[in-house]
Amino acid sequence: MTTDADPLEPPDNNGEHLGRVVARAAVAAVPFLGGAALELYDGALREPLARRTAEWMQTVADKLREHEVRFTELGERADFITAMVQCARSAQGTHNEDKLTALRNAVVNVALNPDLADEETAYFLSLVDQLAPSEMRLLVYLSDPPAWVGRRGIHFPSWGMGGIATAIEFALPEFSGRRETYDLYGRDLYSRGLISTANFHTTVTGPSITESIGTHLGLRFVDFVSEAA
């Protein structure tokens, strides 16, 4: 007698197998890499990459289960399969927890929102892969500065005048004294249409120092990489 698989449970075979397939295919697809590269992969990378992929995929499955998503139905959706494969490849290439979380959230949000536009989803998936973790944190902050500090239990000082940079260095200590870095990120985010200005050092009045400068596109991207409610 057979029993139907639980549609809320992921299939048994298994993140590690997919990890091996994705990683080995990536190595084999490079035409000038020969047997030595494959030997390096088999000897040093195969198991760690498979394990990394399996662990990341488990976090995706756990979140989808929390939302009672039917895994059997996801297998029929091309948009989800594309997102899962693309993000799994990206997950193999990073150990950064913020990046892994953003990749997980992106896949979950694709699963929960089948009506997302394909073109925008493709652009957002490329952004998740391309943006440095600290650049993504800067974007999340700039999209809603009061919410950022509120989640961390801190409060902005009462600035009379100043620049956006003043608040950036206060709210994100990792950027303190690193003007060149956050200016570079600001120009990049602006060129991608995610923030409305990259002029972080223009003097403005107090309330404007901590106002959102996220564009509509930027705000949608932040939602895309944020944990689904």
HELIX and SHEET records of a PDB file:
HELIX    1   1 GLY A   15  ALA A   28  1                                  14    
HELIX    2   2 GLY A   35  LEU A   40  1                                   6    
HELIX    3   3 TYR A   41  LEU A   45  3                                   5    
HELIX    4   4 ARG A   46  GLU A   66  1                                  21    
HELIX    5   5 PHE A   71  LEU A   74  1                                   4    
HELIX    6   6 ALA A   78  GLN A   92  1                                  15    
HELIX    7   7 GLU A   97  LEU A  112  1                                  16    
HELIX    8   8 ASP A  118  GLN A  130  1                                  13    
HELIX    9   9 PRO A  133  SER A  143  1                                  11    
HELIX   10  10 PRO A  145  ARG A  151  1                                   7    
HELIX   11  11 ILE A  164  ALA A  171  1                                   8    
HELIX   12  12 PRO A  173  PHE A  175  5                                   3    
HELIX   13  13 ARG A  179  SER A  191  1                                  13    
HELIX   14  14 GLY A  206  ILE A  209  1                                   4    
HELIX   15  15 HIS A  216  PHE A  224  1                                   9    
SHEET    1   A 2 MET A 161  GLY A 162  0                                        
SHEET    2   A 2 VAL A 204  THR A 205 -1                                        
END                                                                             
